[in-house]
Amino acid sequence: MRLEQLQAFLAVAETGSFQQATQRCQVTQSTISRQIQGLEAELGLPLFHRTSQAKLTQAGERFLPRARRICQEWQSATSELSELLAGRQTELCVAAIHSVSAHYLPPVLQQFCQDYPAVQLRVTSLGSDRALKVLKDGLVDLAIVMNNRFLTSSSEMVVDLLYQEPIQVLMSSTHPLTRYGSIPWSELTRYPQVVFKDGYGMQRLVQEQFQRYALTFKPSVELNTLDGFRGMVRQGEFIALLPQSALQEVAHDPSLAVRSTEEPLLSREVVLVTTQDRMEIPPIRHFRSLVQRLITPTGSLPSPILEVS
């Protein structure tokens, strides 16, 4: 069953004439007849009495309201897609890691709201792996996350590197490790660590670093808020390996200290990810361009963090 067959059926049923139906559909009468015959053959029943007027059979009467609904649904669907391609979507959904949501997204969101006031922004803070999953599931339009090449390497993904940043050590200002300017990795194995929960790329990144150099990894507490990390390391021996952008508040807290590690330095890539099909939608394409322009350019680092001792 084809759409043009249904449209031909409706045109004949509503005008009562094969000839008038040709004017509505702008095709020849033989084309209209052929489409109706094909539809009748597929349904297995005649839809019209062939008299001076095209009068519906009982089967035609029953089929008429359903044919109308099918064509109306098709019209609604094509209209919605046209609105989408014209940039008139009702909302745009973004998933982003906490540090990006807190420090880098606000100017992007403000500018987007000015440029697309009719589009409602919905921003959710999630761990990187979870954000990429909801993007693949179609629940968000873009994700700004720590790169995970296992999840972003498919051809359907569009990945923009926004910046790279070092991973640093957060601890109490009275912690024994504050005596180091740059902390040896072997010293980190002596202390229990506060780590992100499963589903956050940072947990995987840190664990892989320890495994790579055959070092003992001591995850003692799993958290998912930066306030929680700061509260735990204040307790004494706990330490946390965190990205530099997550430590911007520490410079103003005399109870905390930040140190870099010795070589090999660990860093993370922060990327914007969307899909090829979403790049056809003007608001999504515009949001991506704002992120590229307003968030730290590719290859550069955020402003340096002062060490507090």
N, C-alpha and C positions, 0 to 999 in steps of 0.2 A: 504494500500500500504506500503510495507516494503522496506528498503534500499537494501536488498539482491535481491529482485525481480528486482529492477531497474538496479542493477549491472549485473545481469544475462541477462537482456534484452540488455544492452549495449554490453556485451561480445559477444552475438550471432549476434547482428547487425553489429558490427565492424569486426568480423572474418568471418561472413557469414556461420557459421557452429556451430551446437549444440555441436559437438564433440570437436572442437577447443576451444569453450567457456568453456568446462569442465577443460581444462588445465589452462586457465587464472584464473578461479574462484576457481580451486582446489577442485571441488566437482564432484560427479558422474553425468553422463548424465541424469539419471532419476531425480536427484535433480534439474538440470537446466530446464528440461521439466516441472516439477511440479511448479517451480517458475514462468515460463512464462505463463503456463495455469492459475495460480492463478491471475496473473496480468491482463491477458486478460479477465478473468471472472469479475474482479473488474471494468475494464474499459468498458466492454460490447462490445468489438470489437476485432477481431483477429489482431495480430500485425505482423505475419509472414505467408507467403505462405509455406505450408509444401511440398516442392519439394526436389530434390537432394541438392539444396542450400537453406539456410534459407534466403529468400528474403522478404524484408519488404513490408507489405501492405500499402495502402494509409494512413491508420490510424497510422501504425508504422512509416512511414516517418514523419508525423506531430508530433508524440510523441517523436521522437528521440532527437531533440534539447532541448526540455524541460527536458527530463530525464538526458541529459548531464549537464544542468544547476543545476538541483537538486543535482546531485552527486558532482559536483564541489563545490557548496555551502556547502554541508556536509563536504567535504574534507577541505575546508578553515576554517570552524568552528572548526573542531577537531584539525587542525594545530594550530589555534590561542590559543585554550585551552591548548594544549601541551606546547606551548611557555610560557603561563601564569604560568603553574605548574612548569616549568623549571626556573622561575624567570626572564624571558625575556619580562617583560611588559614595556611599553613605559613611563609610568608616575605613580607617587604615590601621592595621594591627601590627605592633612591633614588639619583639622580645629582645631584651638586652641584659647583659650582665650588670650586676649592681654598680660597679665603679663607673661604667659608662652612663648608666641612668642618672647617677648622682652628679657627675662632674662634666660630662661632655654633651649630653642630649638636650638640656634645657634651651640653649640658643637655637638648636635645630628645630625643636618643637615649636618655639615661639614664632620663628620665621615661617614654618609650614602652615601654622594656623592663620597667619596673615595672608599667605598665598592661596590657601584652600580653606576658606572659612566654613564652607558647607560640609567638609569632611571631618568627621569625629575621629580623633586620635585615641587609640587604646594602647598603652604601653605597659608591659608586664616585665618585671625583673625576674630572670630565671638563670640557673646555671647553664653553661655553654652547651653541654650535651643535650640537656632537656630542651633548650631553646631551638636547637637544630632539629630535634625530633618533631616539635610542634610545627615548625616550618614545613617539614616534609609531609606532615599530616594535613597541611592546608589550614591550620588554625591561626597562623599569623602570616603577614606579607613579607616581612623582613626580619632578620635576626642580626644583632651586633654582639659578637661573641669572641671567645678565645678560639683560634682556629684548631680544628680537628680534621686533619686531611682524610681520615677514614670516613668521615661523614660529609665532607664537602667536595670530594673528588669526582663525583658523577657529572656527566656532560650537561645535565639539566640545571646545575647550580651555577650561579654567578657570584664570584667571590672577589671582593675588593680588600686589599690590605690597607688598613687605616694607619696603624702604628705598631711599633714594637716597644716593649718596656721591660726593664730588668725585674727579676724577682729578688726581694730583699727580706731580711730577717727582722721580725718584730719581737720585742722582748721587754721585760720590765727594766726601768732605768737602773735598778740595783742588781741586775742579772750578771753572773760571772762572765758571760760572753761580751759584755760591753767593753772589756779591756782590749778587745781586738778592733783594729781599724777595718779589716776585712777578715771575716771569720772563715777558718779552714772547714771544709766539708766534714772532715773527720770529727771535729768538735761538735757539730750539730747532732751527731749520733748519740751523744751523751745525755740528751735532754728530751723529755716528752714533748710531742708536738700537738698543736691544735690545727686541725685540717678542715677543709670544706667537706660537706657531705657528698656522698656518691651522686653522680649526675652533674657535678661541677668539674669543669676541665682542670681547674687548679689542683685538685686532689690527684688526678691522673698524672699531670705534669711533674709534680713534686715526687710522687712515688716512682715514676720512671727514672728520674734523675738519680735517686738513691740506688735503684736496681742496676742502673748502667755502670755505676762505679762500685758495686758490691758493698754498699754501706747499709748499716742497720737503720731501718725506718721505724720510728716509734710513734705512730698515731695514737693519741690517748683520748682525744675529745673531738667529735665532729660537730661543726656549727655551720650556719649559713648566713650569719649577719656579721658585719664588721664591728658593730658594738659588742657582740659576743666575743669576738677574737680579742678585742682590746681588754675586755673585762677579765678574760681568762689569763692572759699573759701578765696582767698586773699581780696575779696571785703568787708569783715567785719564779719557779723553775721552768714553766711552760714557755715555748717559743712557737712562732708561726712564720711560715714562708708565704709571703703575700706579694702581689704585683705592686709596683710603685704607685700607681694611681689610687690604690686602696689605702694608701698610707698618708694621704695629704693632711688629715686631721692631726697626725701624730706630732707634727712640728710644734703644735700649740699645747701639748700635753707633757708636762715635766715628769710624769710618772712612767713614761714609755720611752724606749730607745729603738732606733733603726740602724742596722748595719748591712753593708753589702757582704757578699761572700767572696772568697778567693776564687781564682780560676779553677775549673771552668765556670764561667758565669752562666746563669740560667735566665732565660727571657721568654716572654710569650708574645705571640702575634695576635693582635685584635683585628678582626675582619668584619665587614658587612657581607651578609649572605642573603641572596634572594634566588628566585628561579627564572629561567628564560621566559616562561609564559607571562610572569608578572611584570616583566620589563616592558610589555606592551601597554600597560595601564599608566596613564599620565601622572596621577598623584604618586604612585609608587616610584616611578622613574624620577619624579621631582624630589621626593624625599631622599632617594639615593644620592642625587647630585648635591643636596644640601649637606648631607653627612660628609661627602667627599670634600666639600668646600670648608665646612665649619669645624669639623673634627680634625685633630692634629694630622698634618699631611703624612703621606706614606714615608716610612723610613725614619721619621724623627721621633723624638721621645717627649713625653710631657715634661713640664718644668721640674727641675731636680728637687728632691726632698731633702730638707735639712736633717742631719742626724741630731738626735736629742740624747744627751747623756746626763 
